[in-house]
């Protein structure tokens, strides 16, 4: 009997302690954001692809047998040698051109001395002989000049037996092998920059008036979402697609070339509207509302109608005032009239 009474007393004390603990539970901790006013526009998502700004199929400027060529996956700096052609025949032509220059130089020197002797004869010299020697000297000088030009052309061709990287990049394809003959009209390798990336997308031509170079846009895939800017906009389409090409910068994110992304573009004119952080919206089956936190840290639920969104903010229509505070963290289970505590500002994450 004593054991039963003791058990009942322990149970009652435990229950009372639970009620006491529940009564002493601290107010919920929330993070706040301001109701702001901003110029926003309706957005539409269009598919895009990550591309490189520098993607070239390089060809040699002279023809020849491939002596050395880079492997796929090799990285090169601007100015590095990617491919080397056999230059044996050009070296022989260079020697021949050098010999021709020496020969024409000797002939020019001889004709100059002969012309000088004729001129010293004065009136005793035949005018026809003088003019013939002058003409012969001029022709020899022209031949010498042509030989020098030929040598310069051969030297230039020798330089072109090296395929030089025009920018920093990686070899992703090669179309020639060592020992094959490379022609000037066929590509040898494909060089792609993995650092200078951007997003290419197509948007309806009707949206040209709502977008311009330098505008902020959102880029997203299944794993992330980040801001960017329009680098280029080409408002020229064809009769089938009726779309324009847009290019968005991609400097802060590392996405593989060819990755599928989505780009958010303006589809209407900008207008002034009240905005809140997206995390402030509480979605229910019958309504959408935000939890406004008053000066005395009391919760007031305000029903809103969401509108256009941009970045982390969204337009809302309802009984909200500019500058009011809305809860963006810890607000899912809040009730009307509940008391809350506010996180210190240094603990808040950056919402912009």
PyMOL commands that set and color helices and strands:
alter all, ss='L'
color gray80, all
select helices_A, chain A and resi 2-23+88-124+127-160+205-210+278-280+345-347
alter helices_A, ss='H'
color red, helices_A
select strands_A, chain A and resi 28-34+36-40+43-52+55-58+64-69+75-76+81-85+162-164+169-174+181-182+189-192+197-204+216-220+225-234+243-250+260-266+271-277+282-283+288-293+299-310+313-318+325-329+340-342
alter strands_A, ss='S'
color yellow, strands_A
deselect
rebuild
show_as cartoon
